[in-house]
Amino acid sequence: MSLATNEPGVSARLDIDLGAVAANWRQLDAMHPGETAGVVKADAYGLGAVPVAQALAAAGCRSFFAAHLAEAVALRAALPQARIAVLNGVFGHDAAVFRAHGLIPVLSTLAEIAQWRAQARAAGRVLPCFLHLETGMNRLALPVADCAVLAADPTLLEGLRVDVVMTHLLAAEVPEDANNARQLALFSTLLRSFPGVKTSLANSSGMFLGAAFHTDLARPGAALYGLNPTPGAPNPMRPVVTLRAPILQIREVGPGESVGYNGVWRAARNSRIATVGVGYADGYHRSLTNSATACFDDTPVPLVGRVSMDLSTFDVTDTQARPGDWLTLLGPRHDADALAAQAQTNGYEILTSLGQRYQRRYFGA
Ligand SMILES: *Cc1c(COP(=O)(O)O)cnc(C)c1O
């Protein structure tokens, strides 16, 4: 294999399998009778919101969640027909921008509801919204007491059409966590104030908690991108991401010699050290120092020494690797969840950290 990527000046390649994203969405959609949205916030978890959302739409996905207004506006340009909801809501924004782009705010305070109601009045027409109800996350949702206020006074929702009432599980990836049942019970109680309104509960992991957690609209993100929604059990999703980088140089170091900043790794034997042009500025976290694994063909090769900004070093002593050969930093055999465990974070942070310096190639669309 040659050193050069297709794009001049780029020294690592991120391959994103949109066919696998679509297959993952279809697999999740087949798990329940309701509708399945696609959560594409944070640039579709770092993979590229527009190409990912287009692949999801082609697979049949009709509803999308962004976090920020700006993300939703960009998404709207690519998906003129889709239903696009904005998780972080309308507070602090010009509500007219939501209306101009046909975006649905997820409302989580009485003040936001009033703001959106004023927009409906100004527009002279009914505007759609989603309501996010608090059941335990205590982050961004309508407190239980405010739900009661809303239920007691129908004028508070005048001019608005509540399309979906939702809540968000705080520990869905831990099936035995008592919060799951507790949140489900509270959500069911709160829903009595919204008869006939469509409901939305499960994220990726929540979809695997059983039929009780299946609602009218599932909101998977992570599982679409190949992260394991059932940690501790085999990953039921297809891998989506491959990150590969060519070896720039191979250094021979003798016993006792160190590699990288501060000499935090020392060779115990005559070693061959491969350097690749990927570092923490590329989302290859510094906390991987002395603990990550890459693959040369199918052989695992350990990262040795500090991850630096633009370079990382791997012990390829037990392989035939040569300069110009490629190491796989993320792939089916060593995925974002595995790398996350080595970086002491989660797969979400690995994906959303993937840097902008890679040559990104999309295929399978
Ligand atoms: C991010 C998010 C999701 C998607 O969660 P995953 O674990 O990635 O499936 C769903 N709902 C809300 C409110 C979120 O913030």
The ligand as an SDF file (V2000), in Angstrom:
LIG
                    3D

 15 15  0  0  0  0  0  0  0  0999 V2000
  -28.3450   12.3620   22.6070 C   0  0  0  0  0  0  0  0  0  0  0  0
  -29.7560   12.0890   22.8890 C   0  0  0  0  0  0  0  0  0  0  0  0
  -30.3740   10.9420   22.3690 C   0  0  0  0  0  0  0  0  0  0  0  0
  -29.6090    9.8600   21.6500 C   0  0  0  0  0  0  0  0  0  0  0  0
  -28.9320    9.0890   22.6100 O   0  0  0  0  0  0  0  0  0  0  0  0
  -28.0280    7.8210   22.2020 P   0  0  0  0  0  0  0  0  0  0  0  0
  -27.5940    7.2760   23.4910 O   0  0  0  0  0  0  0  0  0  0  0  0
  -26.9040    8.3570   21.3940 O   0  0  0  0  0  0  0  0  0  0  0  0
  -28.9030    6.8960   21.4140 O   0  0  0  0  0  0  0  0  0  0  0  0
  -31.7390   10.8040   22.5550 C   0  0  0  0  0  0  0  0  0  0  0  0
  -32.4410   11.7250   23.2400 N   0  0  0  0  0  0  0  0  0  0  0  0
  -31.8710   12.8180   23.7870 C   0  0  0  0  0  0  0  0  0  0  0  0
  -32.6970   13.7780   24.5480 C   0  0  0  0  0  0  0  0  0  0  0  0
  -30.5120   13.0320   23.6470 C   0  0  0  0  0  0  0  0  0  0  0  0
  -29.9360   14.1110   24.1920 O   0  0  0  0  0  0  0  0  0  0  0  0
  1  2  1  0
  2  3  1  0
  2 14  2  0
  3  4  1  0
  3 10  2  0
  4  5  1  0
  5  6  1  0
  6  7  2  0
  6  8  1  0
  6  9  1  0
 10 11  1  0
 11 12  2  0
 12 13  1  0
 12 14  1  0
 14 15  1  0
M  END
$$$$
